[in-house]
Amino acid sequence: MKITSAEFITSAVEKTQYPPDTLPEVAFAGRSNVGKSSLINTLVNRKNLVKTSARPGRTQTLNFFLINKRCRFVDLPGYGFAEVPLRVRAGWKGMVEGYLGSRRSLRLVVLILDIRRVPGPDDASLMRWLEAAGKPFLAVLTKADKLSRNGQQAQCRVIQDQLMLAQNEMIPFSAHTHQGRLELLHCIMGALGEK
Ligand code: GDP
């Protein structure tokens, strides 16, 4: 898939604010500061379509982007930021699970993890929730440029074991070197039923 256009549509916290459930969607999820904004910007070849925030955990909305005028990327609010109060975390869960659980046009969830870190309980619980709900997802290990190729492979195995994942469900990725960009686009395109 060649991305020829990408534009912000709207932010939403409630279902009534979502755009109509008519175009196929790919959602992006991950801990605050994992590199989610950078990953989406890299995919669409734009520096600042998604604003990278200086204060982790600040964005608590779902952000919808129209891609190539015929599908959408949905940037889910980052989770797992330690200083976020319990009330806000519960709000996150309701907002994200509300979207993921009800969206008919959702085709794929890209779950973003830091390749250098062991996944945390929030990552594992989202993944288990997706499995239980039968939602297709793909793990992408970002910041791969911080490790050698051998180091990347070793970390892939650690993360895979930790999350009990099949290897073909993980893609090492870097917003700096663009490693994994084409592979990820290919998977997204497949999920959207495009060539
Ligand atoms: P978000 O909170 O998940 O949207 O994360 P951001 O995209 O704002 O990135 C958080 C921090 O990680 C920023 O300082 C980025 O420059 C850095 N970062 C993001 N992606 C990469 C990457 O692929 N490689 C490296 N080395 N740093 C990255």
Residues whose N, C-alpha, C, O or C-beta is under 5 A from the ligand:
A	BS01	GDP	R31 S32 N33 V34 G35 K36 S37 S38 T52 S53 T142 K143 A144 D145 F173 S174 A175 H176
